Amino acid sequence: MPITPARLAWTADGTPYSEHFDDVYHSRDGGLGQARNVFLAGNGLPERWRGRERFVVFETGFGLGLNFLAAWAAWREDPQRCRRLHFVSCELHPFLREDLARLHARWPELAPLAAELQSRWPPAAPGVHRLELDGDRVCLTLYFGDAREGLDRLALRADAFFLDGFSPAKNPELWSPRVFHQLARLAAPGATLATWSVAGAVREGLRRAGFEVAKAPGFGGKRQMLRGVLAPRR
């Protein structure tokens, strides 16, 4: 089905906002801070990719691309980084390149990486788009379309999951048991996950899919977040 690009909108306090889902794209306490504290630290990064040949991250909602840019920046700054970083993400409503550039301008510390991402940004066409970045050392694979369909099509072994997207109340399909079981199918042994959501249905759904989860201190004004690890398979 055709892809409908996201429309750029803002809340009164300047937080990027989706009119379609009636929800914000990141914490009002800061998108980059959320990326670093929830998704990177929540998955034990950068420590877990050190000394490895490659490391694979899977994200459920690309949004502004802040989680990817934060991971890429942390990887570049780490002298013990893995040789190759693979980042795979799904997005039902991707931004157009010009809107992405306007959004990224809010984080000048990411400007060189954001510019390279924008220069390779694909058209809003459904399916898989593969972007080779940073001298082919960083591979970004984007699936434009419904994440549930993307998870059925993608073949990978993820070392870390960034469970992001609009809230379970606004976008329940992205937090469904089907999605959680698909994630477990794509998980490498010892794979970890992190998300800002601690909703009971999310915790139970992940447990049923085979993840051991626990609450952890949250970012900014959010008291708690969720961390998890794939349970050993019998």
C-alpha positions in Angstrom: 0.0 0.0 0.0 1.2 3.6 -0.6 3.2 5.3 2.1 1.7 8.5 3.7 4.6 10.7 4.9 4.5 12.2 8.4 3.3 15.8 8.7 5.6 18.1 10.7 3.8 19.5 13.7 4.8 20.8 17.2 3.2 21.0 20.6 3.0 24.3 22.4 6.4 23.6 24.1 8.1 22.8 20.8 8.1 19.0 21.0 7.7 17.3 17.6 4.2 15.9 17.5 2.1 13.5 15.3 -1.4 14.8 14.5 -2.3 11.3 13.2 -1.5 9.5 16.4 -2.1 12.5 18.7 1.2 11.8 20.5 4.7 13.3 20.8 7.7 11.8 19.1 9.9 11.9 22.1 10.1 12.9 25.8 9.4 16.6 26.5 12.5 16.4 28.6 14.6 16.0 25.5 14.8 13.6 22.6 18.6 13.1 22.6 18.7 12.6 26.3 15.9 10.0 26.0 17.8 8.2 23.2 21.0 8.0 25.3 19.5 7.2 28.7 16.7 4.9 27.7 17.8 3.1 24.5 21.6 3.1 24.6 22.2 2.8 28.4 19.1 0.6 28.7 20.7 -1.9 26.3 24.2 -1.7 28.0 25.7 0.3 25.1 28.4 1.1 24.2 29.9 -1.6 26.4 28.1 -4.6 24.7 29.4 -4.0 21.2 33.0 -3.6 22.2 35.5 -6.1 20.6 32.9 -7.6 18.3 32.9 -8.0 14.6 29.4 -6.6 14.3 26.4 -5.5 16.4 22.8 -5.5 15.3 20.1 -3.1 16.7 16.5 -3.4 15.8 14.1 -0.5 16.4 10.3 -0.6 16.1 9.8 3.0 15.2 12.3 5.2 13.4 10.5 8.5 13.9 13.0 11.4 13.7 15.9 9.1 13.6 17.3 10.4 16.9 17.9 6.9 18.4 19.8 5.9 15.3 21.9 9.1 15.3 22.6 8.8 19.0 23.8 5.2 18.5 25.9 6.1 15.5 27.5 9.0 17.4 28.3 6.8 20.4 29.7 4.1 18.1 32.0 6.7 16.4 33.3 8.0 19.7 34.1 4.6 21.1 37.7 3.4 20.3 36.7 -0.2 21.2 33.6 -0.2 18.9 32.6 -3.2 16.8 33.8 -3.2 13.2 30.3 -2.9 11.8 27.1 -1.4 13.2 23.9 -2.6 11.7 20.7 -0.7 12.6 17.3 -1.9 11.4 14.2 0.1 11.9 10.5 0.2 10.7 8.5 3.3 10.0 4.9 3.5 8.8 4.9 7.3 8.2 8.5 8.5 7.4 9.3 12.1 7.2 10.2 13.7 3.9 13.9 14.7 3.6 13.3 18.5 4.0 11.2 18.0 7.2 13.8 15.6 8.6 16.5 18.4 8.0 14.3 20.9 9.9 13.9 18.5 12.8 17.6 17.6 13.0 18.7 21.2 13.1 17.6 21.2 16.7 20.6 19.1 17.6 23.7 20.8 16.1 26.0 18.3 17.8 24.7 15.7 15.4 24.9 17.9 12.3 27.6 15.9 10.4 25.9 12.6 10.9 22.4 14.0 10.3 23.6 15.6 7.0 25.0 12.3 5.8 21.7 10.5 6.7 19.7 13.2 4.9 21.9 12.9 1.8 21.0 9.2 1.5 17.4 9.5 2.7 15.2 7.3 0.4 11.9 8.4 -1.2 8.6 7.6 0.7 8.2 4.2 -1.1 7.0 1.1 0.7 9.5 -1.7 1.3 13.1 -2.1 2.4 15.7 0.6 1.9 19.4 -0.1 2.7 21.7 2.9 3.4 25.4 2.4 3.7 27.0 5.1 5.8 30.3 6.1 7.3 32.4 4.5 4.7 30.2 1.4 4.6 30.9 0.7 8.3 27.4 1.6 9.4 24.4 0.0 7.7 20.9 1.4 8.2 18.1 -0.8 6.9 14.7 0.9 6.9 11.4 -0.8 6.3 8.7 1.7 5.2 5.4 0.2 6.0 3.6 -1.6 8.8 6.1 -3.0 11.3 4.2 -6.2 11.6 4.6 -6.9 7.9 8.3 -5.8 8.1 9.0 -8.2 10.9 7.6 -11.0 8.8 9.9 -10.1 5.9 13.2 -9.2 7.6 15.8 -11.8 8.4 18.3 -10.9 11.1 19.6 -11.7 14.5 19.3 -8.6 16.7 21.6 -8.1 19.7 19.5 -5.2 21.1 16.0 -3.9 20.6 14.9 -0.3 20.9 11.1 -0.5 21.5 10.0 3.0 20.5 7.0 4.4 18.9 3.8 6.1 20.0 2.2 5.0 23.3 0.4 1.7 23.5 -2.8 3.6 24.0 -2.3 5.5 20.8 -0.7 2.8 18.6 -1.6 -0.6 20.2 -0.7 -2.6 17.0 3.0 -1.8 17.6 2.9 -3.2 21.1 0.9 -6.3 20.4 1.7 -9.9 21.3 2.3 -10.6 17.6 5.0 -8.0 17.5 6.6 -9.2 20.7 6.8 -12.8 19.4 8.2 -11.6 16.1 10.9 -9.8 18.1 11.8 -12.9 20.0 12.1 -14.9 16.8 14.6 -12.3 15.5 16.6 -12.1 18.7 20.2 -13.4 19.0 21.0 -15.3 22.2 21.3 -12.9 25.1 19.5 -10.1 23.2 18.5 -7.1 25.3 15.6 -4.6 25.0 14.8 -1.2 26.4 11.7 1.0 26.3 10.2 3.9 28.1 6.9 2.1 28.4 6.1 0.2 31.6 2.5 -0.6 30.7 1.3 -3.8 32.3 0.2 -5.2 28.9 3.7 -4.5 27.5 5.5 -6.2 30.4 3.2 -9.3 30.2 3.4 -9.5 26.4 7.1 -9.4 26.5 7.3 -12.1 29.2 5.0 -14.4 27.2 7.2 -13.9 24.1 10.2 -15.1 26.1 11.8 -12.0 27.5 12.7 -11.4 31.2 11.8 -7.8 32.0 12.3 -5.5 34.9 11.6 -1.8 35.7 14.5 0.6 36.0 14.7 4.3 36.8 13.2 6.4 34.0 14.4 9.5 32.1 13.4 13.0 32.9 9.9 13.3 34.4 9.1 9.6 33.8 9.7 7.7 37.0 10.3 4.3 35.4 11.4 2.6 32.1 11.7 -1.1 31.1 14.7 -3.2 30.5 14.8 -6.8 29.4 16.8 -9.8 28.1 15.9 -12.8 26.1 15.4 -15.7 28.4 17.6 -18.8 27.7 15.6 -21.1 25.4 15.0 -24.7 26.5 
